Amino acid sequence: MRKILLLLMLAGMTVCQAADIVSVSGEATYYDDGTKSKVECMRLAAEQARIDALAREFGTIVSQDILQSDRISGNRETNDFLALSTTEVKGEWVADDGEPKYDISHDADGNLIVTCRVRGKAKEISNQSSAFEASVLRNGTDLRNADNLFRDGDDMYLYFRGAVDGYVNVFLQDERGDVYLLLPYPRDAKTRVAVSKNREYIFFSRERARDNGGNDAAVEEMILTAPDNPEYNRLYVLFSPESFSRPVMEDGGGLPVMKSEAFNKWLLKTRRNDPRMGVKVMNLQIAPR
């Protein structure tokens, strides 16, 4: 009887965890002013559609800061007020459910109008996810080099710092829908990278690996390329205090690779089983020189 009750309790816990992640859909239209490429307009429309989906399901938080300054000029006192409002959605995107759908047209001036519809999985923001900082660095390993706009041939590094001990993986998705595993390094026998709380890491730098006493021989240094046309990539940084297994991937000519649909399914399953996992997605633009 005790074993049956225990199984029932575990089944109930699984149902509760699965209920935290819900299906959402959203739509948005991006109006270009003639300064962006078609691919960039599609990316921006998809981002706005995801935000629309999150807002529909979880709502938004509007915060306002009031700044006051008093100035005395001659015999007159002047009070200046400045109100700054910000709106944030109360949910986070977990994974795509299929590819975004686009309708593309032009206005009277020939500028692009891109309407995007998305479906995906999302969950309400909670305090369960482990906090961490991650920034993409361009042509340098200092935080002042943080940037998401790259030129063909630029070096890319990643700054990371977590609030607790844990494990980190990094993936890169290109325009073709291929997802590459960047971290752990392909030449490293580890299936995950362990990090210590409050310690700063610079990944993809052999020099910084030597400075930290690490195995610089396994480090892969990243150079982003776009010799002919601008490219738009997405960098996924996954962090959790719990150990997690990497997905099954193919050999992509040096880097493990999988299709975005399979990656999203793996990510959804992994986050459903690990509510403490945090994910940060950063968009990168690489332009020809």
Secondary structure, DSSP 4 states (H G I P E B T S, - for coil): -HHHHHHHHHHHHHHHHHHTEEEEEEEEEEE--SSS-HHHHHHHHHHHHHHHHHHHHH-EEEEEEEEEEEEEETTEEEEEEEEEEEEEESEEEEEESS--EEEEEE-TTS-EEEEEEEEEEEEE--S-SPPEEEEEEESSSSGGGB-SEEETTEEEEEEEEESSSEEEEEEEE-TTSEEEEEES-TT-S-SSEEE-TT--EEET-HHHHHHTT--GGGPPPEEE--SSS-EEEEEEEEEESS--PPPP-EE-SSSEEEEHHHHHHHHHHHHHH-TT-EEEEEEEEEE--
